[in-house]
Amino acid sequence: MVNTLCIALHHILVHIKMPVFNLLQVTTASPVLSKKLQESMMSGEWLTDEHISAAQRLLKNQFSHVGGLQSPLLAETNGFESVPSSGVQIHYCKHHWVTSSSIGEHVVVYDSKNVRRKLHDSLTVQLALIYRSAISHCKKGPALQIHIPSVMQQDGANDCGLFAIAFALHAALGDKVEELEFDQCAMRKHVLECLLNDCFMPFPHRLRVSTKTAAIQEVPLYCTCLLPASYDNLVQCSMCHKWFHMKCVGFTQEHNDWMCIHCRHIDSVPA
């Protein structure tokens, strides 16, 4: 039954010339949630990394051409791999789930509980690790530009994971996520059914008019690692005046007039 629906939707998308996704590329090894995780999802609890990881694995199965969709636990070790082109990722950030995407012209963050549309420091580090190919190099130095559109905001505190999954799916589909208004009451049942049926279908939604333009945040990047200032404390080279993360260069408070390795090399060359 599920495969029949997937095939039917596949043909419809082709007919109306919408982006076609790999509904048929689903393996029998797709993740199934344990009974305990199913019950916690339907009881209204906050989604855990196990729920999110299961959803991302299935999304990766369907959208094999889309990069990212890595384990959110990689945020703990800054272990995210760079996405070479188009990618989607669900992030954990201070007991909250958000989604990013580089499908299209910009790196975009979709956040269902961020009216001010400001990025948390821990999220900027994750974004800089994943979207290396989007880093720009200008006179002020390297930076990552992030677009934060005005998307549907959730009611309550526990549904950010559901919205993050919905944002990820519809971003992978090529939809304008900011123009979608989801049926929040139907989201838990929809996610669970999709996971159990090994096939993500579009979330129940209607179109909304987004009157606000996307907020844009420039994230300056430093050091040889090209990560934000929030990654670690910074120290400035006394010769070139560039900034470096202390743990990247092995800086200790014993240094007074500190120079980076490049400037130390120049300084040591006989005139």
N, C-alpha and C positions, 0 to 999 in steps of 0.2 A: 504494500500500500504506500509506504513512504517513498520507495524508489519510483513508483508510478507518479506520485506528486512531484518529485524532484525532476523527473523527465519532462512532465507537462510544463512545469515552470521554466525549465531550460528552453523548451521550444517557444514559449511565450516571449521570453527575453530576446531570443534571436529574432522573432517576428517583429517586435517593436523596436529593435535595434538598441536595446539597453545593454550595458556591459554584462558579458556572460561569465559566470563564475562556475567553478568545478563542482557542481552539485553531485555529479556522478563519480567524482574521484574520492570516494569514501571507502575506507578499508574496514574489514571485520574486526580490526584491532582498535577501533575507535573507543575512547574512554567511556566508561559507564560509572556513574556515581554510586557509592555505597548507599545502603539503605539509610544509614545515619545522616549522610550528607543530603540525601533527597528530602528527608524529614526536616532538617534544619533549613533548607531552602524554602520549603512550603510553609514553615511555621513563621516566616517573616524575619528570620535572623539575618544578620550581616553576612555577606558571602565571604568565605575564607579563600586563601590562596589555592586550596584544593579545588574549589568550585571554578575559580578563574583559570587555573591551569588546565582543567578538563575542557573548558570552553575554548581556550586558545588552541589546544591540540586539535580539536575538531575543526576550528576555523582554518588552521594550517593545512588540514587534510583537504578541505574544500577549496582553499585559495592557495594552491602550491606556488603560484607565481608571485605572491606577496611576501615580502621579507618581514623580519621581526617575529612577533608572536612568541617571544622567548619567555622563560619562566620568570614570573615577577620576583621570585626570591633572589634573583641575580642582583637586585638592588642592594642587598646586604653586603655584597662583596665587590660592588662596582664591576661586575663580570659580564655586562652586556656586550654583545658583538655588534660591530657597525653594520648598518643596513646599506648595501651598495646603491639601491635606487628606491623604488616604492616599498614602503613598509607600514605596518600597523603594530602597536604595542599597547597593552594594558599595564598601567603602573600602579604600584602601591606607594602612597604618600601620606603619612601621618593619619593612619586609620581611615584611609579614603582611597577609592579607586577612580582613576581617570584614564583616558585613552588619548594616544597620540597617533598621528598619521603623516606620512610624507607622500601620500598619493595625491598627485596634482602639482601645483606650482610652489607650494609652501609646506613647511613643517607646521602642523596644526595640533592644538591640544583641545580636546572636548571634555568639559568638566561640568557635571550635573549639579554641583553645589559650590559655585564660585561666582557670585553675582559681580564681584569686583574685578574678576578676570585677571588675577595676579598669580604668578607661578611661585610655588614653594621652592626653597633652595634645594631640597633633596631631589625634586623633580628636574631642575635644570641640569644637575649632574647626569641623571639618567638620559636626558634628551641629548646632551653633548656626546655621550658615549655611543648612542644608537645612530644619530643622524650626522655622522662625520662628513658625509658627502655634501651636506647643506651648509657647512661652515664657510663664511665669507671672510676674505682678508682685505681690509681697507687700511687707510692711514692711521686710524685710531687703534688698529690691531684686530686680531681675529675675533669673530662674534658669530652667534647663532641667532637668527631671527625667528621668533615664534609667533604664529597667529593664533589668537584665542577668540573664536566666534561666540556669539551669544546663542547658546543652545538651550533646549528645554531644561528647566531646573526641577529636581526631584522634590516630592513632598516627603517629609520625614527624614530620618537619619540613616536608615538601613538599606536603602535601595541603590546606592552608588555603584555596586558591583553589577547589578542588572543593567543600569544605564551604560556602564563601561563596555559591557558585552554587546549591547545594542549599537552603540557608537562604532565599535570595532567592525561588526558585521556590515553595517550600512556604509562605512567608509570603504571597506573592501569591495562593496558592490558599486562604488563610484557615486553614491547618492550625496546630495548636499545635506549633511547631517543637521545643520542649523535650521533647515526648513521642515524638519520632522517633529511631530508631536506624538509621542508614544502613549499607548494606553497603559499607564503605570500599574493599574490593578490586574492586568493580564500578563504582566512581564514574567513573574515567577513561574507560572504554569507554562508559559511559552518556552522559556529557557530549559526547564526540566524536560519537557516533551521533546525538544530538539536534541538534547543530550542523549536521552534514552533511545531516540530514533536514529541517532548517528547522522543527523542532517539538519543544519541550521537553515530555517526559513525566515524570510523577512518578518520583523516584529510588527504586530498590529499598530497601525499609526494613521494619522491624517496629516495633511500639509498645514504648515503654519507660516505666517508672514514674519520674517525676522527684520525688524526695522533698524537694528543697531549694526554698525559696521564692526568688523573684527578688531579687537584690541591687538596691538603689536608690541611685543616685548623683545628688546635686543639684549641678549645675554653675552656679556664680554667674556672672553676665554683667555686664560693665562698659561704661562709655563710651557715646557716642551710637551706636556700631556694634553694641552688644549682642553682644559676643564675650567669651570667657573671658580670664582673666588671662594664659594661656599664649600668646595671640596676640601680645603685645608687653609690654615693661616698662610699669608703671603709674606715674602721677603723681597726687597728691591735690590737689584744689582747697583752698586755705587758707580759703575762706569757707564753701562748702557741704559740704566734706569728702567729696565724691564722687570716685571714681577714674576716670581716663581713660588710654587707651593713648597713649604718648608720640608715636608716629608719626601718630596720628589728630588730635592737637591741635598738632602741630609743636613739641613741647617741646624745649628745649635746656638744657644744664646751666648756662647763663648766668642762668636764672631762679632767684630765691631764694624769694620769697613768691609762688607762682604761683596765679592764679585762672582758672577756666574762662570761656569767652566769655559765658555767661549771667550769672555773678557780676560779671564786668568791666562788663557793661552796667548792672547794678543799681548798682554802685559809682560809675559815672560820672554817674548821674542826680542832678541837684541836689536837695538836701533841701528 
